[in-house]
């Protein structure tokens, strides 16, 4: 287990081996976050394809909410 995980995380999410959290900020205000997890370890990190999807979704959400 990783030392940086919050206490009790593995109890709440026992099948999660890797995850990413990205925050959404508009006008210096936190409005939400993206949470994505996997049931297997991802030593390669996020693939370019996954990052493109995440950025596209984030762009759609921020554009919609800031209109």
N, C-alpha and C positions, 0 to 999 in steps of 0.2 A: 504494500500500500504506500501511496505517496504521502510524505510528511505535510504537504501543503493542503491536503484535503480537510475540510471542516470536520470536527469531531462528530461522529455518528453518521457520516455520509454513506459509508459502506453498509450500514444497517438500513438506511432508507432506500438506497439504490444499489442493491447487491450485485446486479448484473452489469453495472456500468464499469468499464475498464478505462475509458478515456472520454474526455468531454472538453467543450469549449464554451465560454461565455463571452458574448460581445454586447457591450452596452449601447443604448440608443440615446443620443443627446440632441436636443433642439434648443437653440438660444441659451446655451450653458445650463440647461435643466435636464436632469436624467428623467426619461420618460418610459423606459423599459429596457428589456434585454432579450437577446437570443440565447437559448440554451440548446445545445446539440450534444447528444452522447452516443456512444457506441458500446456494443457488448464485447468488443475485442480491443486489444491495445493497438494503438496507431503510432508506431515509432516513426513513421514517415511524416507525421503531422497532418496538416490539412492539404489535400491535393489542390492543384491549380483549378480544377473543375469545381470542387466544393467551394473554394474561396470565391470563384466567379458567381456561383449561385447565391452564396451568402450576401455578397456585395450587391447583387441585383435586387434581392428581396429587401435588404436594408434600404437601398435607394428608393424603391417603390414606397415603402412605409414612411420614410422621412419626407418624401415629396408630398404624399397624401396628407400627412399630419401637419405639415408646415404651410399648407395652402389656406 
